[in-house]
Amino acid sequence: MGQLWDKLGDLSRSNMYPYHMPGHKRNAGCGMDTALFFDHDITEIDDFDNLHDARDIIMDCQNRANALYKAGETYFLVNGSTCGVLSAISAVTGDGDTILTARNCHKSLYHAAYLRNLKLEYLYPQRISGYDFCGAVKPEDIDAALKAGTSIKAVFITSPTYEGVYSDVRAIADIAHSYGAALIVDEAHGAHLGISDRISEGAIEGGADIVIHSLHKTLPSITQTALLHVNGTIVDRDRLKRFLRIYQTSSPSYLMMASIDDCITYMTANGNLWADSLMSYHDKIIDATRQLQHLEIPDDKIVNDPCKVVISCRNTSISGSQLYDLLRTRYALQPEMACETYVLMIITGMDTIEGIDRLIEAVEDIDRRLGFARDTRLKNDTLSTDTVPKAIKTLRDAWDSGFEEVILESAVGRIAGDFVNLYPPGIPIIVPGEEISQDIVSTIRDSLSKGLNVQGISETGKIRVIT
């Protein structure tokens, strides 16, 4: 077990009586269903350090995490990667600054831009040929944008993407640094990168200044646990710590921190075994499904990350949402998400061979039942340069403005007063302050008709526009 969990166990077995928070008083025998957690759940008390001023056991735990990832410094996050993104962007920008970001970034990037009143300049990753998801951010596009925009303070990219596409972080870091800009990489889905020679290097090794990991996405740690790593001298670390204190709870969960520490302890001891299992599962899925007639599972030349399995139904008679429902209801397999023409599955080194075999058998069975030629397919142009609208107002000005709700078709030419996101992964179709075009309305309407999870549209089908 991890050091912090063991120390919490020592406390639960001791005679120390709690006249302090939390209110359950570590009474695991109270009869509540969740009481099994109580005896290890504490607040900041003597001998247990403080996340916001770590000097003892939490510092030791963070140093062990750093030894695994080999960054400059590593910090525990108990508010998820979201607080890491907010802290990272806040640390390297000031009010009104400009940040260069890929359009397909998580909504937390946009929330940071709102809080810091930032100007956003966008990069538009090209779509993977034949598939409805984005490819890598091109280093040459970053170079061109930085050359044209000398006031850009930082570059923010997501790698790997939700669908498992890597960008060339090493090349991008070199370019960003040549212009004096910090590089922040949202590597929330890549906490496994670099832990074994069998898995590609991550953004830390690639030279990014700040890297954010969601441990819970691919590694064995409970939901909402994450890490932030900082490298080099561009980032003011005292300023970074200030924003970590602002965006993280003042009552951090010791259960979460113990889970982080236990995850790090496990991966340090078993990382190669974990990676071997992951790669064997991934390779088995790819090899077993090469002969599919209708469904497609792209290999690692398209989906680089071995934790991601994209099942494309682009040339079949069903949509991604229908494939998602089939996998859930007929085969008792819960996908990560559905998009217009594909379903995303996440695998890790903690899967079982029985589970992998069930997925293969289900995909083969569905494939046998399918035919080609879906008459209509949703054209997903969410991130193409043709349909991304121009910003009329800053994000902050628009989001703080008064608004009214209007039906979608009446919104053409109006300025968005709220986000509209496809969730997951939380990438915005439109951002407050941007002009709503007919193409955007069509994209939203088509997404709704396909049963996708569109956030930002009311139950009556209305969208918020500023007044």
matplotlib code that plots the C-alpha trace (Angstrom):
import matplotlib.pyplot as plt

x = [0.0, 1.0, 2.6, -0.3, -2.9, -0.8, -0.5, -4.3, -4.7, -2.3, -4.5, -7.8, -6.3, -5.0, -6.7, -6.7, -10.2, -11.3, -12.6, -12.3, -13.8, -15.2, -18.5, -18.7, -15.9, -14.3, -17.2, -17.1, -19.7, -22.5, -24.5, -24.4, -23.7, -20.7, -19.2, -16.5, -14.6, -15.0, -12.1, -9.5, -11.2, -9.6, -8.9, -5.5, -4.4, -1.0, 1.4, -0.6, 0.8, -1.1, -1.6, -1.3, 2.0, 3.4, 6.5, 6.2, 4.2, 2.4, 5.6, 7.2, 4.2, 4.5, 8.2, 7.5, 5.2, 7.8, 10.4, 8.0, 7.4, 10.8, 9.4, 10.8, 8.1, 4.9, 1.7, -1.3, -4.7, -7.9, -10.2, -9.4, -7.4, -9.8, -8.1, -4.8, -5.8, -7.1, -4.0, -1.6, -3.2, -3.5, 0.1, 1.5, -0.9, -2.2, -5.5, -6.2, -3.2, -3.5, -3.1, -2.8, -4.9, -6.2, -9.9, -10.5, -9.5, -11.6, -14.0, -11.8, -9.4, -12.3, -13.2, -9.7, -9.9, -13.1, -11.6, -8.4, -10.1, -7.9, -7.9, -8.0, -6.2, -7.1, -5.3, -7.5, -6.2, -6.9, -9.4, -8.2, -8.9, -12.1, -12.9, -14.9, -12.2, -9.3, -5.7, -2.6, -1.7, 1.0, 4.2, 4.3, 0.9, 2.1, 5.2, 3.2, 0.8, 3.5, 5.4, 2.2, 1.1, 4.1, 1.9, 1.0, 2.1, 1.4, 0.5, -2.1, -2.7, -4.3, -2.2, -3.3, -6.7, -9.9, -9.7, -6.0, -4.1, -0.6, 0.9, 4.7, 5.1, 8.9, 8.8, 6.0, 7.9, 11.0, 9.0, 7.1, 10.3, 12.0, 9.3, 9.4, 6.0, 5.2, 3.8, 1.0, -0.1, -3.4, -2.3, -5.3, -5.7, -2.0, -1.0, 0.4, 2.8, 6.4, 6.0, 7.4, 9.7, 6.7, 4.6, 5.5, 7.1, 4.9, 4.8, 7.2, 10.0, 8.9, 9.8, 6.4, 6.5, 3.3, 1.7, -1.6, -2.5, -5.8, -4.7, -8.2, -8.7, -6.3, -4.4, -5.7, -6.8, -10.2, -12.2, -11.1, -7.5, -4.9, -1.3, 0.3, 3.9, 6.1, 9.4, 12.1, 12.3, 9.6, 6.9, 7.0, 6.5, 5.4, 2.7, 1.7, 1.4, -0.8, -3.3, -3.3, -4.3, -7.1, -8.5, -8.2, -10.4, -9.1, -10.3, -8.5, -9.6, -7.0, -8.8, -8.1, -4.5, -4.0, -5.4, -2.9, -0.1, -1.2, -1.5, 2.0, 3.4, 1.7, 2.8, 6.4, 6.5, 4.3, 4.5, 6.2, 3.7, 0.8, 2.1, 2.7, -0.9, -2.2, -0.2, -1.3, -4.9, -4.6, -2.8, -5.3, -8.2, -6.5, -5.4, -8.7, -10.8, -8.7, -11.1, -14.3, -16.5, -18.5, -17.2, -13.6, -11.1, -8.3, -4.8, -2.0, -1.1, -4.4, -5.2, -1.8, -2.7, -3.1, -5.6, -8.1, -10.2, -12.3, -15.0, -16.1, -19.4, -18.9, -19.9, -22.7, -26.4, -26.1, -24.9, -22.4, -25.3, -27.0, -23.8, -23.3, -26.8, -26.2, -23.0, -24.7, -28.0, -27.3, -23.7, -23.5, -20.4, -20.4, -18.5, -16.8, -18.7, -20.5, -20.0, -21.7, -19.9, -17.9, -17.9, -14.9, -13.8, -11.0, -8.8, -6.0, -3.6, -6.2, -8.7, -9.1, -8.6, -12.3, -13.4, -11.3, -12.6, -16.2, -15.5, -14.0, -16.9, -19.5, -17.9, -17.6, -21.3, -22.5, -20.4, -22.0, -25.4, -24.6, -24.9, -23.4, -24.8, -26.4, -28.4, -27.5, -24.6, -24.1, -21.4, -19.3, -17.7, -17.6, -13.9, -13.4, -12.3, -15.5, -17.9, -16.0, -17.5, -15.7, -15.5, -17.5, -17.1, -14.6, -15.6, -15.9, -17.9, -20.3, -20.8, -21.4, -23.9, -27.6, -29.2, -32.4, -33.3, -34.4, -35.1, -32.1, -33.3, -33.8, -30.2, -28.5, -26.5, -26.8, -24.0, -23.8, -24.4, -23.4, -21.4, -22.8, -20.7, -20.8, -20.2, -18.1, -15.4, -16.6, -15.3, -17.4, -19.3, -19.7, -18.2, -19.8, -19.1, -19.0, -21.4, -23.9, -23.9, -26.3, -23.6, -23.4, -27.2, -27.2, -24.4, -26.3, -29.5, -27.9, -26.2, -29.5, -31.2, -28.5, -29.2, -25.8, -25.3, -25.5, -25.1, -26.2, -29.5, -32.6, -35.2, -37.4, -34.6, -33.6, -30.1, -28.9, -27.9, -26.8, -29.3]
y = [0.0, 3.6, 5.4, 7.8, 5.0, 3.0, 6.0, 6.6, 2.9, 3.4, 6.3, 4.3, 1.5, 3.9, 5.2, 8.8, 10.2, 12.8, 16.1, 17.6, 17.5, 15.5, 15.1, 11.3, 11.1, 8.1, 6.0, 3.1, 1.2, 3.7, 1.5, 3.8, 2.2, 4.5, 4.2, 1.8, 4.9, 6.8, 5.4, 6.6, 10.0, 12.9, 16.6, 18.3, 17.2, 16.8, 14.4, 14.4, 17.5, 20.0, 19.8, 23.6, 23.8, 20.3, 19.7, 16.1, 13.0, 14.8, 16.2, 12.7, 11.4, 14.1, 13.5, 9.8, 10.8, 13.1, 10.3, 8.2, 11.0, 12.8, 16.3, 19.4, 19.4, 17.4, 18.5, 16.4, 17.6, 16.6, 18.8, 16.9, 18.0, 21.0, 22.8, 22.0, 23.6, 26.7, 27.0, 26.5, 29.1, 31.5, 31.1, 32.0, 34.8, 38.1, 39.9, 40.5, 38.4, 36.3, 32.5, 30.3, 27.2, 24.3, 24.7, 21.1, 21.7, 20.9, 23.4, 24.1, 26.0, 28.3, 28.7, 29.8, 32.3, 33.7, 34.0, 35.7, 37.7, 36.2, 36.6, 33.3, 32.7, 29.3, 26.5, 24.1, 20.5, 18.7, 15.9, 12.4, 11.4, 9.4, 9.7, 12.3, 13.2, 15.6, 14.8, 16.3, 19.9, 20.7, 22.4, 24.5, 25.9, 26.9, 28.5, 30.5, 31.7, 32.7, 34.5, 36.5, 37.1, 38.4, 39.1, 35.4, 34.4, 30.7, 27.8, 25.2, 21.9, 18.6, 15.5, 12.7, 13.8, 12.2, 9.8, 9.0, 11.1, 12.4, 15.7, 16.2, 17.9, 18.0, 20.0, 22.2, 22.9, 23.9, 26.3, 27.8, 28.4, 30.1, 32.8, 33.0, 31.3, 28.7, 25.4, 23.8, 20.3, 18.9, 15.3, 14.3, 11.1, 10.3, 9.7, 6.3, 7.8, 7.3, 4.8, 2.0, 1.6, -0.1, 3.1, 6.4, 9.3, 11.9, 15.7, 15.9, 14.2, 16.3, 19.5, 21.0, 23.6, 22.4, 19.0, 18.0, 14.3, 12.8, 9.6, 8.3, 8.3, 5.4, 4.5, 2.8, 5.7, 7.0, 9.5, 13.2, 12.4, 14.1, 15.5, 18.7, 18.7, 21.8, 21.9, 24.5, 28.2, 29.8, 29.2, 31.2, 28.4, 30.5, 32.0, 28.5, 27.4, 30.5, 29.5, 25.9, 27.1, 29.3, 26.5, 23.6, 23.0, 24.1, 20.8, 18.3, 14.7, 12.4, 9.4, 11.0, 11.8, 8.3, 6.9, 9.0, 7.8, 4.2, 4.5, 5.9, 3.1, 0.5, 1.9, 2.4, -1.3, -2.7, -0.2, -2.5, -5.4, -2.9, -1.7, -5.3, -6.1, -3.0, -3.6, -7.2, -6.3, -3.5, -5.7, -8.6, -6.3, -4.8, -8.2, -9.9, -7.2, -6.7, -8.7, -6.8, -6.2, -3.2, -1.8, -0.5, -0.2, 2.1, 0.9, 2.8, 4.7, 6.6, 6.2, 6.4, 5.8, 2.1, 3.0, 4.1, 1.8, 3.7, 1.6, 3.4, 2.7, 5.4, 3.2, 1.3, 1.5, 2.7, 5.8, 6.0, 6.5, 3.3, 1.3, 2.7, 1.5, -1.9, -2.4, -1.4, -3.2, -6.3, -7.1, -5.3, -3.4, 0.3, 2.5, 5.7, 7.9, 8.0, 10.4, 10.7, 7.9, 6.1, 4.8, 5.2, 2.5, 2.9, 0.0, -0.1, -2.5, -3.2, -4.8, -8.6, -10.9, -12.0, -8.4, -8.0, -11.2, -10.0, -6.8, -8.7, -11.1, -8.3, -6.3, -9.4, -10.2, -6.7, -6.7, -9.9, -8.3, -5.0, -3.8, -0.8, 2.4, 4.5, 7.0, 10.1, 10.8, 13.7, 15.9, 16.9, 20.2, 21.4, 22.2, 23.1, 26.6, 27.0, 26.7, 28.0, 31.5, 34.7, 36.3, 39.6, 40.1, 38.7, 35.6, 37.4, 40.3, 38.0, 35.6, 38.4, 40.1, 39.8, 37.1, 35.8, 32.3, 32.0, 29.0, 27.8, 28.9, 32.5, 32.6, 33.0, 36.2, 36.6, 36.5, 33.4, 34.1, 30.6, 27.6, 24.8, 21.6, 18.1, 16.1, 14.1, 15.4, 18.9, 20.6, 23.7, 24.0, 27.7, 30.0, 33.0, 36.1, 34.3, 34.9, 32.0, 31.0, 28.9, 26.2, 26.2, 25.9, 23.0, 21.2, 21.6, 20.5, 17.5, 16.5, 16.7, 14.6, 11.9, 11.7, 13.1, 14.8, 18.5, 20.8, 24.4, 23.9, 24.1, 21.3, 23.4, 23.5, 27.1, 28.7, 31.6, 34.8, 38.1, 41.0]
z = [0.0, -0.2, 2.7, 3.3, 3.3, 5.8, 8.1, 7.9, 8.9, 11.8, 13.0, 12.7, 14.8, 17.5, 20.6, 19.3, 19.7, 17.1, 18.4, 15.0, 11.5, 9.6, 11.3, 11.0, 13.7, 11.9, 13.3, 10.8, 12.8, 12.6, 10.2, 7.2, 3.8, 3.1, 6.6, 5.4, 4.3, 7.6, 9.6, 7.0, 6.3, 8.1, 7.9, 8.4, 11.8, 13.5, 11.8, 8.5, 6.8, 4.7, 0.9, 0.6, 2.5, 2.1, 4.2, 5.6, 4.4, 1.6, 0.3, 0.4, -1.6, -4.2, -4.4, -5.1, -7.9, -9.2, -9.2, -11.4, -13.9, -13.6, -13.8, -12.0, -9.4, -9.0, -7.1, -6.0, -7.4, -5.6, -7.7, -10.9, -13.9, -14.1, -11.2, -12.8, -16.1, -14.2, -12.1, -15.0, -17.3, -14.4, -13.4, -16.9, -17.9, -16.7, -17.1, -20.8, -22.1, -25.2, -25.2, -28.3, -28.0, -30.1, -30.6, -29.5, -25.9, -22.8, -21.5, -18.5, -20.8, -21.7, -18.0, -17.3, -20.2, -18.6, -15.2, -16.4, -19.2, -21.8, -25.5, -27.4, -30.7, -32.2, -33.9, -35.9, -36.0, -39.2, -39.1, -39.5, -43.1, -43.3, -39.6, -37.6, -35.0, -34.9, -35.6, -34.1, -33.7, -36.3, -35.1, -38.2, -37.4, -34.0, -35.4, -37.9, -35.2, -32.8, -35.6, -36.4, -32.7, -30.8, -27.7, -27.1, -23.6, -23.7, -25.9, -24.7, -26.4, -25.6, -26.2, -26.4, -27.5, -26.2, -29.1, -28.5, -31.1, -30.1, -31.1, -31.4, -28.0, -28.3, -31.6, -30.2, -27.0, -28.9, -31.1, -28.1, -26.2, -29.1, -28.9, -25.1, -24.7, -22.1, -23.2, -21.2, -22.2, -21.1, -20.8, -18.7, -20.8, -20.8, -17.2, -18.4, -21.0, -20.3, -17.4, -19.5, -22.5, -24.3, -24.1, -25.9, -24.0, -22.6, -22.5, -19.5, -21.5, -24.5, -22.7, -21.8, -19.0, -17.3, -17.7, -16.2, -15.6, -14.7, -12.9, -12.7, -16.5, -17.3, -14.1, -10.9, -8.8, -7.7, -9.7, -9.4, -8.6, -10.7, -10.8, -12.1, -13.1, -13.7, -15.6, -16.4, -15.4, -17.5, -14.9, -11.7, -9.2, -6.3, -8.5, -9.6, -6.0, -5.2, -7.9, -6.8, -3.4, -5.0, -7.2, -4.9, -1.9, 1.5, 2.8, 0.6, 0.8, 2.4, 0.8, -2.6, -1.7, -0.3, -3.6, -5.6, -3.4, -3.7, -7.5, -7.7, -5.4, -7.5, -10.9, -9.6, -8.7, -11.5, -14.4, -16.8, -16.0, -16.4, -19.7, -20.9, -20.1, -21.8, -25.0, -25.2, -24.8, -27.4, -29.9, -29.4, -30.2, -33.3, -34.6, -34.0, -35.8, -38.9, -41.0, -40.0, -43.0, -41.9, -38.6, -38.4, -35.5, -36.6, -35.6, -33.8, -37.0, -36.6, -32.9, -31.3, -27.7, -26.8, -24.1, -26.8, -29.0, -31.5, -33.2, -36.4, -38.0, -40.6, -43.6, -41.9, -41.5, -37.9, -36.0, -33.2, -30.7, -32.0, -31.7, -28.2, -27.2, -28.8, -26.8, -23.6, -23.8, -25.8, -24.7, -21.3, -22.4, -21.3, -23.8, -22.7, -25.2, -28.6, -31.4, -34.8, -36.5, -33.8, -30.2, -27.9, -25.5, -23.0, -22.0, -19.5, -17.9, -15.2, -17.7, -17.8, -20.7, -20.2, -20.7, -23.8, -25.3, -24.6, -26.5, -29.5, -29.6, -29.4, -32.2, -34.4, -33.8, -34.5, -37.7, -38.9, -38.5, -40.2, -43.8, -45.6, -46.8, -44.2, -46.2, -44.2, -42.0, -39.7, -41.1, -38.1, -39.0, -35.4, -35.6, -39.2, -40.1, -42.2, -39.3, -36.2, -35.8, -35.3, -31.8, -31.6, -27.9, -25.4, -23.6, -20.3, -21.6, -23.4, -20.5, -18.1, -20.4, -20.1, -22.3, -23.7, -24.9, -28.5, -30.7, -32.7, -36.1, -34.8, -33.4, -36.7, -36.7, -32.9, -30.4, -28.1, -24.5, -23.2, -24.2, -26.3, -25.8, -27.0, -23.8, -23.4, -24.0, -23.3, -26.5, -27.4, -30.6, -29.8, -27.1, -25.5, -27.6, -30.9, -33.8, -34.4, -38.1, -40.0, -40.1, -36.3, -36.0, -38.4, -36.5, -33.2, -34.7, -36.4, -33.1, -31.3, -33.9, -33.5, -29.7, -28.8, -25.4, -26.3, -23.3, -23.5, -25.3, -23.1, -22.9, -25.2, -27.8, -27.2, -27.1, -25.0, -26.9, -25.5, -25.4]

ax = plt.figure().add_subplot(projection="3d")
ax.plot(x, y, z, "-o")
ax.set_aspect("equal")
plt.show()
